[in-house]
Amino acid sequence: MGALNILLVDDDRNLVTTLSYGLRKAMGKAISVAVCFSDSEALSMLATQRFDVVISDFNMPGPSGLEFLNKIRQDHREMILVLITAYGTDALEEEVHRLGIGYITKPFEPSHLVQIIHGLIRSTETAKTRGGTENAPRILIPDPEGNTDPRRVIGKVRADADPEVPNL
């Protein structure tokens, strides 16, 4: 996959601006980021433009981000989807992973989101080479020491984070 076309969807304009900047900085020139502030605006963009990745907040006016991403999944099975939330629960995380959607809870570093996106890309490419149509598996990204405990991995990501990129 060449340059990634990413669509960010969140009603919080400050978060979208910060996250867009953080993704561009973390991924370099191999990225294009478009932003929307509602699900209806995003659906209009999806009808006319091609995106590789859609990242949506969970808590937005109207349908939840999960409902929105699930709707996209019905029409764009190959698209990489990621749900971000400050209101994470085990049940929500389980449902998101069952649907093959990436999941990250706030606060997070853009570099951690980039790891999730790259993991989902690898999972999608692996599924294509196997000819499978199943949803992407749950992804545990180990730190350099091989730990997959989220508290240790997130702590490590925060410790290695670029101080110029704000924590989301």
Secondary structure as the mmCIF struct_conf table of DSSP 4:
data_model
#
loop_
_struct_conf.conf_type_id
_struct_conf.id
_struct_conf.beg_label_comp_id
_struct_conf.beg_label_asym_id
_struct_conf.beg_label_seq_id
_struct_conf.end_label_comp_id
_struct_conf.end_label_asym_id
_struct_conf.end_label_seq_id
BEND BEND1 ALA A 3 ALA A 3
STRN STRN1 LEU A 4 VAL A 9
BEND BEND2 ASP A 11 ASP A 11
HELX_RH_AL_P HELX_RH_AL_P1 ARG A 13 MET A 27
TURN_TY1_P TURN_TY1_P1 GLY A 28 LYS A 29
BEND BEND3 ALA A 30 ALA A 30
STRN STRN2 ILE A 31 CYS A 36
BEND BEND4 PHE A 37 SER A 38
HELX_RH_AL_P HELX_RH_AL_P2 ASP A 39 THR A 48
BEND BEND5 GLN A 49 GLN A 49
BEND BEND6 ASP A 52 ASP A 52
STRN STRN3 VAL A 53 ASP A 57
BEND BEND7 PHE A 58 ASN A 59
BEND BEND8 PRO A 61 PRO A 63
HELX_RH_AL_P HELX_RH_AL_P3 GLY A 65 ASP A 75
TURN_TY1_P TURN_TY1_P2 ARG A 77 GLU A 78
BEND BEND9 MET A 79 MET A 79
STRN STRN4 ILE A 80 THR A 85
BEND BEND10 ALA A 86 TYR A 87
HELX_RH_AL_P HELX_RH_AL_P4 ASP A 90 ARG A 98
TURN_TY1_P TURN_TY1_P3 LEU A 99 GLY A 100
STRN STRN5 GLY A 102 THR A 105
BEND BEND11 LYS A 106 PRO A 107
HELX_RH_AL_P HELX_RH_AL_P5 PRO A 110 ARG A 130
TURN_TY1_P TURN_TY1_P4 GLY A 131 GLY A 131
BEND BEND12 GLU A 134 GLU A 134
HELX_LH_PP_P HELX_LH_PP_P1 ASN A 135 ARG A 138
TURN_TY1_P TURN_TY1_P5 PRO A 144 GLU A 145
HELX_RH_AL_P HELX_RH_AL_P6 PRO A 150 ASP A 160
BEND BEND13 ALA A 161 ALA A 161
TURN_TY1_P TURN_TY1_P6 PRO A 163 GLU A 164
BEND BEND14 VAL A 165 VAL A 165
HELX_LH_PP_P HELX_LH_PP_P2 PRO A 166 ASN A 167
#
